Amino acid sequence: MVSTHHEMAHVQYYLQYSEQPQLFRDGANPAFHEAVANAATLSVYNLPHLQRVGLYQNKSHDPYEVGMNFLMTMALEKVAYLPFAFMVDQWRWSIFEDGVQNMNSRWWQMKLRYQGVVPPVARHESDFDPGSKYHIISDQEYIKYFLATILEFQIFEQLCSVSGHTGNLYECDIYRSRDAGRVLSEIMQAGSSKPAAEIIKSMTRGKTNRISPEALVRYFRPLELWLRVQNRDEPLIGWSSNYHDVALFAPQRGSSQALPTSALVIVLGFLCTLLCCRV
Ligand SMILES: *[C@@H]1O[C@H](CO)[C@@H](O)[C@H](O)[C@H]1NC(C)=O
Protein backbone atom coordinates (compact mmCIF):
# COMPACT_ATOMS: atom_id res chain seq x y z
CA MET A 1 0.00 0.00 0.00
CA VAL A 2 2.79 2.39 0.97
CA SER A 3 4.77 1.58 -2.20
CA THR A 4 1.69 2.15 -4.33
CA HIS A 5 1.23 5.62 -2.84
CA HIS A 6 4.92 6.31 -3.42
CA GLU A 7 4.80 5.29 -7.10
CA MET A 8 1.49 7.12 -7.67
CA ALA A 9 3.14 10.26 -6.28
CA HIS A 10 5.88 9.89 -8.93
CA VAL A 11 3.18 9.54 -11.59
CA GLN A 12 1.46 12.64 -10.23
CA TYR A 13 4.79 14.51 -10.51
CA TYR A 14 5.04 13.49 -14.21
CA LEU A 15 1.47 14.68 -14.81
CA GLN A 16 1.99 17.96 -12.98
CA TYR A 17 5.04 19.02 -14.99
CA SER A 18 3.76 17.65 -18.30
CA GLU A 19 2.99 21.22 -19.44
CA GLN A 20 6.65 22.18 -19.09
CA PRO A 21 8.99 22.05 -22.10
CA GLN A 22 10.65 18.64 -22.44
CA LEU A 23 13.88 19.93 -20.87
CA PHE A 24 12.15 20.89 -17.61
CA ARG A 25 10.08 17.74 -17.12
CA ASP A 26 12.09 16.55 -14.14
CA GLY A 27 12.55 17.17 -10.42
CA ALA A 28 14.00 20.55 -9.38
CA ASN A 29 17.19 18.67 -8.46
CA PRO A 30 17.95 14.93 -8.42
CA ALA A 31 16.62 14.62 -4.83
CA PHE A 32 13.22 16.13 -5.52
CA HIS A 33 11.46 13.22 -7.20
CA GLU A 34 12.10 10.81 -4.34
CA ALA A 35 11.53 13.49 -1.70
CA VAL A 36 8.12 14.47 -3.07
CA ALA A 37 7.04 10.85 -3.46
CA ASN A 38 8.13 10.06 0.11
CA ALA A 39 6.62 13.24 1.58
CA ALA A 40 3.23 12.26 0.19
CA THR A 41 3.74 8.76 1.59
CA LEU A 42 4.66 9.90 5.13
CA SER A 43 1.06 10.84 5.69
CA VAL A 44 -0.18 7.41 4.59
CA TYR A 45 1.84 5.39 7.10
CA ASN A 46 0.64 6.93 10.29
CA LEU A 47 -2.08 5.71 12.60
CA PRO A 48 -4.45 8.68 12.38
CA HIS A 49 -4.62 8.11 8.63
CA LEU A 50 -5.03 4.33 8.91
CA GLN A 51 -7.87 4.92 11.40
CA ARG A 52 -9.44 7.50 9.12
CA VAL A 53 -9.58 5.13 6.15
CA GLY A 54 -10.73 2.22 8.34
CA LEU A 55 -7.57 0.08 8.21
CA TYR A 56 -6.76 0.23 11.92
CA GLN A 57 -9.47 0.00 14.55
CA ASN A 58 -7.64 -1.33 17.58
CA LYS A 59 -8.19 1.20 20.36
CA SER A 60 -7.10 -1.03 23.27
CA HIS A 61 -3.38 -0.31 22.95
CA ASP A 62 -1.65 2.46 24.88
CA PRO A 63 -1.43 5.39 22.38
CA TYR A 64 1.99 6.45 23.70
CA GLU A 65 3.46 2.98 23.18
CA VAL A 66 1.85 2.69 19.76
CA GLY A 67 3.39 6.07 18.89
CA MET A 68 6.88 5.03 20.04
CA ASN A 69 6.65 1.72 18.15
CA PHE A 70 5.60 3.57 15.05
CA LEU A 71 8.43 6.10 15.36
CA MET A 72 10.97 3.31 15.98
CA THR A 73 9.85 1.56 12.78
CA MET A 74 10.14 4.84 10.87
CA ALA A 75 13.55 5.59 12.42
CA LEU A 76 14.88 2.20 11.33
CA GLU A 77 13.69 2.94 7.82
CA LYS A 78 14.70 6.59 7.55
CA VAL A 79 17.37 7.47 10.13
CA ALA A 80 19.35 4.20 10.04
CA TYR A 81 19.33 4.51 6.24
CA LEU A 82 20.98 7.96 6.18
CA PRO A 83 24.59 6.85 6.87
CA PHE A 84 24.29 4.18 4.18
CA ALA A 85 22.85 6.64 1.66
CA PHE A 86 25.74 8.95 2.53
CA MET A 87 28.58 6.41 2.24
CA VAL A 88 27.74 4.85 -1.16
CA ASP A 89 28.85 7.88 -3.18
CA GLN A 90 31.62 8.73 -0.70
CA TRP A 91 33.04 5.34 -1.60
CA ARG A 92 32.47 5.85 -5.35
CA TRP A 93 34.11 9.30 -5.27
CA SER A 94 37.08 7.86 -3.35
CA ILE A 95 37.56 5.33 -6.20
CA PHE A 96 37.46 8.16 -8.76
CA GLU A 97 39.94 10.15 -6.71
CA ASP A 98 42.37 7.54 -5.38
CA GLY A 99 42.08 4.62 -7.81
CA VAL A 100 40.90 1.05 -7.51
CA GLN A 101 43.34 -0.35 -4.92
CA ASN A 102 41.71 -1.91 -1.86
CA MET A 103 38.22 -1.15 -3.15
CA ASN A 104 36.56 -3.74 -0.98
CA SER A 105 38.38 -2.93 2.22
CA ARG A 106 37.64 0.75 1.71
CA TRP A 107 33.95 -0.14 1.37
CA TRP A 108 33.98 -1.92 4.72
CA GLN A 109 36.02 0.80 6.40
CA MET A 110 33.30 3.26 5.42
CA LYS A 111 30.53 0.84 6.47
CA LEU A 112 32.13 0.68 9.91
CA ARG A 113 32.87 4.39 10.18
CA TYR A 114 29.44 5.65 9.11
CA GLN A 115 27.09 2.75 9.86
CA GLY A 116 28.82 0.82 12.64
CA VAL A 117 28.50 -2.35 10.57
CA VAL A 118 31.07 -5.13 10.17
CA PRO A 119 30.88 -8.13 7.82
CA PRO A 120 29.80 -11.44 9.41
CA VAL A 121 32.72 -13.30 7.73
CA ALA A 122 36.15 -12.16 6.59
CA ARG A 123 36.20 -10.24 3.30
CA HIS A 124 39.00 -9.98 0.74
CA GLU A 125 39.84 -7.89 -2.31
CA SER A 126 38.65 -10.79 -4.49
CA ASP A 127 35.15 -10.09 -3.11
CA PHE A 128 33.39 -7.08 -4.58
CA ASP A 129 30.75 -6.33 -1.97
CA PRO A 130 29.80 -2.86 -3.28
CA GLY A 131 28.60 -4.67 -6.41
CA SER A 132 25.71 -6.11 -4.42
CA LYS A 133 24.22 -2.60 -4.45
CA TYR A 134 22.30 -2.16 -7.69
CA HIS A 135 23.14 1.54 -8.04
CA ILE A 136 26.87 0.77 -8.00
CA ILE A 137 26.88 -1.70 -10.87
CA SER A 138 24.34 0.29 -12.88
CA ASP A 139 26.37 3.50 -12.35
CA GLN A 140 23.57 5.51 -10.77
CA GLU A 141 24.14 8.45 -8.51
CA TYR A 142 23.26 7.72 -4.89
CA ILE A 143 23.78 10.90 -2.87
CA LYS A 144 20.34 12.06 -4.06
CA TYR A 145 18.75 9.46 -1.77
CA PHE A 146 20.56 10.97 1.20
CA LEU A 147 19.31 14.45 0.36
CA ALA A 148 15.84 13.18 -0.56
CA THR A 149 15.43 11.55 2.88
CA ILE A 150 16.12 14.91 4.54
CA LEU A 151 14.07 16.93 2.06
CA GLU A 152 11.00 14.68 2.34
CA PHE A 153 10.52 15.67 5.99
CA GLN A 154 10.99 19.33 5.13
CA ILE A 155 8.30 19.09 2.42
CA PHE A 156 6.05 17.04 4.71
CA GLU A 157 6.30 19.61 7.48
CA GLN A 158 5.26 22.39 5.09
CA LEU A 159 2.31 20.36 3.81
CA CYS A 160 1.23 19.67 7.39
CA SER A 161 1.59 23.28 8.38
CA VAL A 162 -0.63 24.59 5.54
CA SER A 163 -3.17 21.81 6.16
CA GLY A 164 -3.64 23.24 9.67
CA HIS A 165 -2.08 20.33 11.54
CA THR A 166 -1.00 20.98 15.12
CA GLY A 167 0.73 18.61 17.52
CA ASN A 168 3.23 15.86 16.73
CA LEU A 169 4.51 15.93 13.17
CA TYR A 170 4.54 12.13 13.00
CA GLU A 171 0.77 12.10 13.52
CA CYS A 172 0.02 14.52 10.70
CA ASP A 173 -2.34 13.33 7.99
CA ILE A 174 -2.79 15.60 4.96
CA TYR A 175 -5.54 13.40 3.52
CA ARG A 176 -8.05 15.52 1.57
CA SER A 177 -6.38 18.80 2.48
CA ARG A 178 -6.78 21.14 -0.49
CA ASP A 179 -4.20 23.54 0.91
CA ALA A 180 -1.57 20.80 1.20
CA GLY A 181 -2.47 19.68 -2.33
CA ARG A 182 -1.98 23.20 -3.63
CA VAL A 183 1.53 23.48 -2.14
CA LEU A 184 2.46 20.03 -3.42
CA SER A 185 1.13 20.91 -6.83
CA GLU A 186 3.17 24.14 -6.92
CA ILE A 187 6.36 22.19 -6.15
CA MET A 188 5.57 19.61 -8.81
CA GLN A 189 4.33 21.88 -11.59
CA ALA A 190 7.57 23.84 -11.72
CA GLY A 191 9.47 20.67 -12.67
CA SER A 192 13.10 21.69 -13.13
CA SER A 193 12.20 25.06 -14.70
CA LYS A 194 13.26 26.89 -11.53
CA PRO A 195 16.33 26.40 -9.31
CA ALA A 196 15.72 24.10 -6.33
CA ALA A 197 16.56 26.98 -3.96
CA GLU A 198 13.71 29.04 -5.39
CA ILE A 199 11.23 26.18 -5.04
CA ILE A 200 12.28 25.57 -1.43
CA LYS A 201 11.94 29.28 -0.75
CA SER A 202 8.37 29.48 -2.06
CA MET A 203 7.48 26.17 -0.39
CA THR A 204 8.68 27.45 3.00
CA ARG A 205 7.01 30.82 2.33
CA GLY A 206 10.34 32.64 2.30
CA LYS A 207 11.75 31.13 5.49
CA THR A 208 14.70 29.42 3.83
CA ASN A 209 16.08 28.49 0.42
CA ARG A 210 18.11 25.51 1.66
CA ILE A 211 17.52 21.85 2.33
CA SER A 212 17.41 21.51 6.11
CA PRO A 213 17.26 18.50 8.47
CA GLU A 214 15.32 20.39 11.15
CA ALA A 215 11.96 18.88 10.15
CA LEU A 216 13.40 15.36 10.31
CA VAL A 217 14.74 16.06 13.79
CA ARG A 218 11.36 17.45 14.90
CA TYR A 219 9.53 14.43 13.46
CA PHE A 220 11.63 12.02 15.57
CA ARG A 221 11.90 14.25 18.65
CA PRO A 222 9.46 12.19 20.83
CA LEU A 223 11.48 9.05 20.06
CA GLU A 224 14.72 10.88 20.76
CA LEU A 225 13.41 11.85 24.21
CA TRP A 226 12.30 8.26 24.86
CA LEU A 227 15.71 6.93 23.79
CA ARG A 228 17.55 9.39 26.02
CA VAL A 229 15.69 7.95 29.01
CA GLN A 230 16.26 4.33 27.92
CA ASN A 231 19.99 4.90 27.34
CA ARG A 232 20.73 7.09 30.32
CA ASP A 233 22.90 4.37 31.95
CA GLU A 234 24.68 3.26 28.78
CA PRO A 235 28.40 4.00 29.03
CA LEU A 236 28.90 4.05 25.26
CA ILE A 237 26.42 5.26 22.65
CA GLY A 238 27.56 4.38 19.15
CA TRP A 239 30.45 2.10 18.25
CA SER A 240 34.19 1.80 18.32
CA SER A 241 36.26 0.04 15.69
CA ASN A 242 38.46 -2.49 17.48
CA TYR A 243 41.13 -4.67 15.95
CA HIS A 244 38.88 -7.74 15.57
CA ASP A 245 36.28 -5.78 13.61
CA VAL A 246 38.83 -4.19 11.32
CA ALA A 247 40.61 -7.52 10.74
CA LEU A 248 37.47 -8.89 9.11
CA PHE A 249 37.98 -6.71 6.07
CA ALA A 250 41.75 -6.13 6.15
CA PRO A 251 43.29 -6.73 2.72
CA GLN A 252 44.63 -10.28 2.84
CA ARG A 253 47.12 -9.88 0.01
CA GLY A 254 49.95 -7.35 0.14
CA SER A 255 49.50 -6.75 3.86
CA SER A 256 52.32 -7.57 6.23
CA GLN A 257 50.00 -7.70 9.25
CA ALA A 258 46.96 -9.73 8.30
CA LEU A 259 48.69 -12.61 6.53
CA PRO A 260 50.92 -13.91 9.35
CA THR A 261 48.00 -13.66 11.78
CA SER A 262 45.67 -15.74 9.64
CA ALA A 263 48.50 -18.14 8.87
CA LEU A 264 49.14 -18.48 12.59
CA VAL A 265 45.48 -19.26 13.24
CA ILE A 266 45.54 -21.99 10.61
CA VAL A 267 48.74 -23.45 12.01
CA LEU A 268 47.36 -23.38 15.56
CA GLY A 269 44.16 -24.99 14.35
CA PHE A 270 46.16 -27.72 12.67
CA LEU A 271 48.20 -28.32 15.83
CA CYS A 272 45.04 -28.52 17.94
CA THR A 273 43.54 -31.06 15.56
CA LEU A 274 46.69 -33.14 15.77
CA LEU A 275 46.78 -33.01 19.57
CA CYS A 276 43.05 -33.81 19.86
CA CYS A 277 43.44 -36.82 17.61
CA ARG A 278 46.26 -38.16 19.75
CA VAL A 279 44.20 -37.86 22.95
C1 LIG B 1 19.63 31.85 -0.45
O1 LIG B 1 19.33 32.95 0.38
C2 LIG B 1 20.49 33.66 0.83
C3 LIG B 1 20.07 34.68 1.87
O2 LIG B 1 18.72 34.89 1.91
C4 LIG B 1 21.19 34.28 -0.38
O3 LIG B 1 22.33 34.99 0.02
C5 LIG B 1 21.58 33.17 -1.34
O4 LIG B 1 22.14 33.72 -2.52
C6 LIG B 1 20.37 32.31 -1.71
N1 LIG B 1 20.84 31.15 -2.46
C7 LIG B 1 20.34 30.79 -3.61
C8 LIG B 1 20.98 29.61 -4.28
O5 LIG B 1 19.40 31.35 -4.13
The ligand as an SDF file (V2000), in Angstrom:
LIG
                    3D

 14 14  0  0  0  0  0  0  0  0999 V2000
   19.6300   31.8540   -0.4520 C   0  0  0  0  0  0  0  0  0  0  0  0
   19.3330   32.9480    0.3820 O   0  0  0  0  0  0  0  0  0  0  0  0
   20.4900   33.6610    0.8300 C   0  0  0  0  0  0  0  0  0  0  0  0
   20.0660   34.6810    1.8650 C   0  0  0  0  0  0  0  0  0  0  0  0
   18.7170   34.8890    1.9100 O   0  0  0  0  0  0  0  0  0  0  0  0
   21.1880   34.2820   -0.3760 C   0  0  0  0  0  0  0  0  0  0  0  0
   22.3250   34.9920    0.0190 O   0  0  0  0  0  0  0  0  0  0  0  0
   21.5770   33.1700   -1.3450 C   0  0  0  0  0  0  0  0  0  0  0  0
   22.1410   33.7200   -2.5220 O   0  0  0  0  0  0  0  0  0  0  0  0
   20.3680   32.3150   -1.7130 C   0  0  0  0  0  0  0  0  0  0  0  0
   20.8420   31.1480   -2.4610 N   0  0  0  0  0  0  0  0  0  0  0  0
   20.3420   30.7880   -3.6140 C   0  0  0  0  0  0  0  0  0  0  0  0
   20.9810   29.6110   -4.2790 C   0  0  0  0  0  0  0  0  0  0  0  0
   19.4040   31.3510   -4.1330 O   0  0  0  0  0  0  0  0  0  0  0  0
  1  2  1  0
  1 10  1  0
  2  3  1  0
  3  4  1  0
  3  6  1  0
  4  5  1  0
  6  7  1  0
  6  8  1  0
  8  9  1  0
  8 10  1  0
 10 11  1  0
 11 12  1  0
 12 13  1  0
 12 14  2  0
M  END
$$$$
